[in-house]
Structure formats: C-alpha cells, structure tokens
Amino acid sequence: MKVLLLGGTGQISTGIVKALQSRGADITVFNRGQTDNRLGPGVRQLTGDRNDFPVFERTMAAAGTWDVVIDMICFRPDQAESAVRAFAGRCGHFIFCSTVCTYGNTQTIIPTLETTPQTPHSAYGRDKVACEKIFLRAHGGGAMPVTIFRPSHTFGPGGGIINNLGWAPTFVDRLRRGLPIIVSGDGHGLWQSAYADDVGLGFAFAAGHTHCFGEAYNVVADEVVTWDDYTRRTAAALGAPAPRLVHLPTDLLLALDRPRFTALEEIFRFHGVYSNAKLKRDVPEFRLATPYEEGVRRTVAWMDAHHKVVSADTDPFEDRLVEMWEKFSAACGRSLAIK
Ligand SMILES: NC(=O)c1ccc[n+]([C@@H]2O[C@H](COP(=O)([O-])OP(=O)(O)OC[C@H]3O[C@@H](n4cnc5c(N)ncnc54)[C@H](OP(=O)(O)O)[C@@H]3O)[C@@H](O)[C@H]2O)c1
C-alpha cells in the first residue's frame, strides 16, 4: 500500500506512520522539513509548502498516484480545494483529518455521535466543516473516495501537556512544584485525552478499506475524566505532589483576560465527550492501548529532553489570580477552598 501523508512529522502523524509501518506500507511524507523528524529510516520525504498551491499541485502531479493520501494539515477551504485539484483521480482513498470542534461542544447528547449536527462556534471548527464539505463533494462527484477523521484532544511526544485553561506551557512545572492549579467552573467538566500512537492506529487501519469510504469517524479515548481528575492524574503520573486545585468561575476568567483564555472560551469550558463506537466497529485494530499516565510520562520525557518545560516563574498570572481569589474569600469572611 503506497501512502502519502501531508504533514507526517507532527504528533498524530508520527503515530499514524508507526501504525502504517506495522502494516508494511510504503510511506512518503510531505512537509517543509522544519519539524523534528522522529520517524526513523524507511520513510520517504517530499519537501515543500502546501500553501504554495501551484508548486504543491505540480509536485503532486509529478509524484504520480497513491493508494492512500492522508491530509493532516488542511485547515482552510482554499487548502481543501487545492488538495482536491492535486489528488482527484490520483488516489485510491483520501483521508482528511478534521476535528471534534466541528460539533461546537454545546453537547446535549453525551457522548457525541458522528451524526450529531455540526454547529461549530470557533473559526477553526467552522473552517474544518467547510473543508469536510469540499472533500465530501469531491467524494460524491467521484473525484476520490474520502473518509473524515475527527480527533479530540490528542497528545504525545512532539507536543505538550494541556491543562484546563488551555495550553499553558508552565503547567508541568507548576505541578512539579506543588503550585496551585486553577481549574475553571467546579472542576467537573468532562474530558477525553487520547495518546497519539493509539489515534494513529485508527487512521492507519482505515486506510484503503472500502467500507470506510464516505464515512466520518470520531477518533477519541475510551476514558472520560473530570478536569479535576485529569489534573490529579497528570500530577500523579509525574510523581508530583497532589495538586492544590483552585476553582474559579469561567466567566470571571474570561472577563479578566479573554485573549489568554480563548481555548477555554471555545473548547475547554464545555464537556468534551465523543463516541468512538463507530470507529471500533469499522476498524477493530483501533485500540486505546496506552494508559493515560504512561502517555504523560513519555510526553514529559520528550519535553524534558527538548527543554520544553517552561518555568512557572516566567508567568506569574496564575499566582496573581489565586492571590486575588484568596483576598476575595477573606473579604467575604471565608477561607479559600483549595481542594
Ligand atoms: N492534537 C490534537 O489535539 C488535535 C485535535 C483535533 C484535531 N487535530 C488535527 O490534527 C491535525 C494536526 O495534527 P498534529 O498536531 O498532530 O500535527 P501533524 O500533522 O502531526 O504535524 C504537523 C505537520 O505538518 C507539517 N507542516 C506544517 N505546515 C506545513 C506546510 N505549510 N506545508 C507542508 N507541511 C507542513 C509539519 O512539518 P514541517 O513543520 O516540517 O513543515 C508536520 O509534519 C490538524 O489537522 C488538527 O486540526 C489535532
């Protein structure tokens, strides 16, 4: 099976490549050659920028045909249109990496199924829906068979560890030092985090399968945790002290610094619970084999080795918020409830 990945060296892509290798696939990746390549030998590299559409499309025309193309880095309709021009009639199966942010997160049915109406409230989610439509139109018109994958949060070496407020690069250091950790709301928001190698199995073992053509799949973890538990388990995985959790109202956090908390506003304040049952039914090789704690240890080992753990001293904002909350509590004649 001759497979091309657009992307290929990032978090999810690396998991897909590993899983494709276990299938004995002949793999080529296309990227700019800027991101650290953790793929090892045996993977062919095409270098270029997918946003330079004429050159990208000429490169793909010259590269010939593929059994499978997996597009990991399409975020905008113009990129999707370019991909259709590049691969129509030149690939046996096209897999588009979308996102669960296409659903819009205001969940009334938990877990969210692939049939749930898509009403995204972020520009990211809206653009991904527009891309999905372009690819499904190409599928319907016979240009190429298309499958859509919608990951939720996926982590692993090459990236970081998120927290409930977003992608705070100081989170790991705060946990290790036992500093207070702010969790929005009452800490009971629900969340799923999947390890990149496990998510990679879903993409890689759907590749080339006709029963996946024209379908969309959530590709998410089995486990659902509250944000409080997420934070506690992350600390335990690192051998850090049990975290001191401080609950602050989401509306207060947004009022204090909306730009800082965009991810909280658009994603993390909502329950994020999605069903993976359809993917498990159609792609039985998809298994959540990596315990969350093991995934955290591997990711943070990579962060440590690449000096990606940022000192909490560089960003005193979270401590200032906790201090403000302590003063507020004291003014109300209460002691701050740190859990
Ligand atoms: N991680 C999550 O939690 C999550 C959740 C939902 C959906 N997703 C979706 O997953 C996809 C990304 O997965 P990922 O974050 O794991 O990244 P990835 O695809 O695994 O890594 C990004 C790759 O794209 C290449 N690249 C970036 N810009 C490029 C360009 N202009 N031209 C050519 N190559 C380019 C990078 O290499 P170079 O820098 O060398 O070019 C790298 O190989 C996205 O579609 C995202 O919407 C991720």
The ligand as a Gaussian input file, in Angstrom:
#p B3LYP/6-31G(d) Opt

LIG

0 1
 N       -3.598000      17.327000      18.532000
 C       -4.869000      17.495000      18.815000
 O       -5.272000      17.538000      19.983000
 C       -5.864000      17.583000      17.684000
 C       -7.230000      17.554000      17.994000
 C       -8.152000      17.628000      16.947000
 C       -7.710000      17.709000      15.624000
 N       -6.373000      17.768000      15.352000
 C       -5.957000      17.879000      13.972000
 O       -4.760000      17.150000      13.765000
 C       -4.013000      17.743000      12.707000
 C       -2.623000      18.081000      13.151000
 O       -2.125000      17.021000      13.819000
 P       -0.839000      17.258000      14.673000
 O       -0.985000      18.487000      15.508000
 O       -0.591000      16.017000      15.374000
 O        0.211000      17.673000      13.596000
 P        0.872000      16.794000      12.483000
 O        0.194000      16.723000      11.209000
 O        1.115000      15.500000      13.089000
 O        2.146000      17.752000      12.300000
 C        2.171000      18.886000      11.528000
 C        2.937000      18.500000      10.266000
 O        2.670000      19.366000       9.214000
 C        3.876000      19.853000       8.616000
 N        3.527000      21.165000       8.086000
 C        3.060000      22.237000       8.808000
 N        2.798000      23.257000       7.950000
 C        3.090000      22.817000       6.695000
 C        3.007000      23.411000       5.411000
 N        2.568000      24.671000       5.228000
 N        3.357000      22.670000       4.341000
 C        3.807000      21.399000       4.494000
 N        3.909000      20.799000       5.691000
 C        3.548000      21.496000       6.781000
 C        4.883000      19.801000       9.757000
 O        6.205000      19.671000       9.324000
 P        7.094000      20.978000       8.954000
 O        6.989000      21.927000      10.105000
 O        8.458000      20.408000       8.794000
 O        6.533000      21.526000       7.693000
 C        4.443000      18.485000      10.439000
 O        4.941000      17.370000       9.746000
 C       -4.725000      19.015000      12.328000
 O       -5.491000      18.776000      11.180000
 C       -5.611000      19.301000      13.550000
 O       -6.760000      20.034000      13.187000
 C       -5.447000      17.693000      16.354000

